[in-house]
Amino acid sequence: MACGSSLVGYVKQCGEKLIGGTKNIYMIAFSDLKNIDGSTSVYEMTAGKVSEVGLQTSKKFVKIEVENKQNNVTDTMTVGDNGIISGTFAYTAQMVGYSAEANQFVTSLLGQPVAIIIELANGSYVIGGLDGTVQLKESVGTISATDLNRTLSFAGEIYQNTPLLDPTIVQTLI
C-alpha cells in the first residue's frame, strides 16, 4: 500500500468463518512450480486470492498426513522506522508416528523450498511459499512413553500476508 493512501474497510467475520484448525495439507517442491505464461511469477492473484499456480508438467501438490488441529500457520508483517515492510511465514505441523518413511520424508525436505496448501477447518484454503522462501527449518522427533511423533517447523520471508487460495482451482493442483 502506498504511503498516504486511503484505508480499505473491514467488516468483522463471525460464525463458521471462524472455525479454527486445519483439515488437510498439500505440499510441492518449489522447483516443481513454473512461471505462469507471460509472467515472471509462479502464481497470479485475482480479487485478493491466488487464482492460478503454475505447475511443471505432471507435477501436483501431494497430501501430507499430519495430526489435524495440531498445526499452526502464522504470518507476521512489520514496518520498520524507515518505512520498509517485511514479513515472516511460519507453519508448524505434527506428524504422528516414527518410521523410516517419515525420516526419509523429513530428510528430503530439509533446506528445500516448498509451497504449502493448507485446508482450514472452515473449508477455505491458504497457500504459503509461492515466493520460494519457505522451507523446513527444524524437525524435532519425540520418542517417549507417551509420544511417538515428529514436529516440523517451516519458515520463510514473505512480502504480503498469507493469501487465500481460490477453492475453484484446488482440484487442478492436487
ABEGO torsion letter per residue (X at the ends): XBBGBBBBBBBBBBEAAABBEBABBBBBBAAABBBBBGBABABBBBGGBBABBBBBBGBBBBBBBBBBGABBBBBBBBBBAAGBBBBBBBBBBBBBEBBAAAAAAAAAABGBBBBBBBBBAAGBBBBBGAAGABBBABBBBBBBAABBBBBBBBBBBBABBBBBBBAAAAAAAX
